Amino acid sequence: MISFRKIFGMGGHVVTRIAPSPTGALHIGTARSALFNYLYAKKYNGRFILRIEDTDRKRSRKEYEKDILSGLAWLNLTYDELYRQSERTAIYAPYIKQLLRENKAFVSKEKSTHDSSVEVEVIRLRNPGKHITFFDEIRGEVTFDTRELGDFVIARSNTEPLYHLAVVIDDHEMGVTHIIRGEDHISNTPRQILIQEALGISRPVYAHIPLILASDRSKLSKRKGGAEVAEYREKGYLPAALVNYLALLGWNPGTEREIFSLDELVDSFSLSHVQKSGAIFSEEKLQWFNREHFRRLSSSEKVNLLSTVFDGKKTEEIVHIVPIIDERFDGLQNLAHAVRDGEYEYFFSAPSVDENVLPGKSGTLEDARGHLQKLVQLLESTSDFSAEGVKDTVWEYASEKGRGEVLWPMRYALSGKEKSPDPFTIASIIGKEETLKRLRRAAAL
Ligand code: GLU
C-alpha cells in the first residue's frame, strides 16, 4: 500500500521535476526521465517543473539549453514552471549561512585542485558519518554507509553551491515531492539526504529508474550515435511514437497493450510497474511504433505530414496514396529520400516501360500484349475500381492463363518498376482512366 503522504508529499500536491544540465544536447535517457516525471505529475494533477542546472559555467552552453527546450516541446512534454539555477544564486545564501551558523558546515582553506600553489576556500558539510536508509519506489529499501564520503564539499562560497546542495535547496524551494531520475543518481541520494537532514528539511519520495542500454547492454552513449532526441527528430520519427516507445523502456502497463497516446499514458502510468533492470533500446522497435502511430493519424493529419514530403503534389493526389504509405511507412526521412529518388512518381504520372521487361520471366512480348488487351476489355466494363473490384474483374482470366504471365505485365505496365505494390492497388489509386491508358500503351509496344 502506498500511503497518502507518499503520493501527495507534504503539501498535498504532487510536484515533479526534470533537472538537466545544459552540458550536452537532450539525451534519450533525459527525455525518458522527463516523460516519467510528466506522467506522474499529470496523473495526480500535480506540477511538472523544468530546472536547468547551469551552475557549471564552463561546461554549460545556451545552445544545449535550446536543444533541451525544443526537444521537450517537440515531444509535447510541457512543463508548468521553468527555472535556471544560474538565476537563483541569491536564494542559496541563507541556507549556506544557516549551515555555517549551526556548525553543520565549515569553511576550509585548501590548495586549489587546479593549481596547488593557490589557496582557495570551500565549504564542507560536517558529515555525521552514519548509515542512510531510504525507501526507493522502484528498488525498495536502500542503505548507504556515508562514512566514506567524509566531509564533502557543498559550496565554493555563500552564493556558489555545488550540485548536491543546489539540488536539495531547489527541490525544497520548489516543493518537489517526487524525485524520479536515472539510476546513475542513486549514489548521490545519501549525500543529498545528509544535506536535507542538516538543513532540517523534509525528504522527498525517491524513484530511481533503470538506465536505457544499447543493444550490447552498454550505456547508450553519444559516441555510438542514437543517444540524442534530435537525431530521431531529424530522421522523421513522429514524436508520439518516440514518447510511446520511451514509456515502455522500463515501464509496462501490466497488460499486453503497447500503443498509447500521451494522454493514455498519463492514465495508465504507475511507478509500481517500473522495472529494476536496464531497458534495451532498439531502433527497429521504435520504427514499428512509428508506423503504428502513423497509421493511427487522421486522414487530414497524414495528408498534412505527407505534403511536406510530396512537394508540389496536390492534396487530392496525396490522399490517394495514403494506403500505400500506411503499409510501408518507415519514417519521414526515408520517405523523403524515396520520393526524391522517384520511387512514388508512377502514382502521379505514367512511367516509361521497357518492352524487354514487360513480359516478365516466363512469357513472350506477344503473349504479354495479348493479355494486356484482354485486361483492357475486362476492365473497361467494370465500374468498381477499388482494389478488390479490380482483382475480382481480372482474377478468373489471370488464373486461367497463369497469374505470373498476366499479372506481371499488368503491374509493370502500371508502375514501370520491377518491384512495386500489387497491380490492383496501383489501379485503384491511379483510377480507371489512367489504368486503361497505361495498359493500352503497353499493349501497343
Ligand atoms: N543535473 C543532473 C543531471 O543532469 C540531474 C539532477 C537530478 O536529477 O537530481 O544529471
Boltz pocket constraint, residues with backbone or C-beta under 6 A from the ligand:
constraints:
  - pocket:
      binder: B
      contacts: [[A, 18], [A, 19], [A, 20], [A, 21], [A, 53], [A, 167], [A, 180], [A, 181], [A, 185]]
      max_distance: 6.0
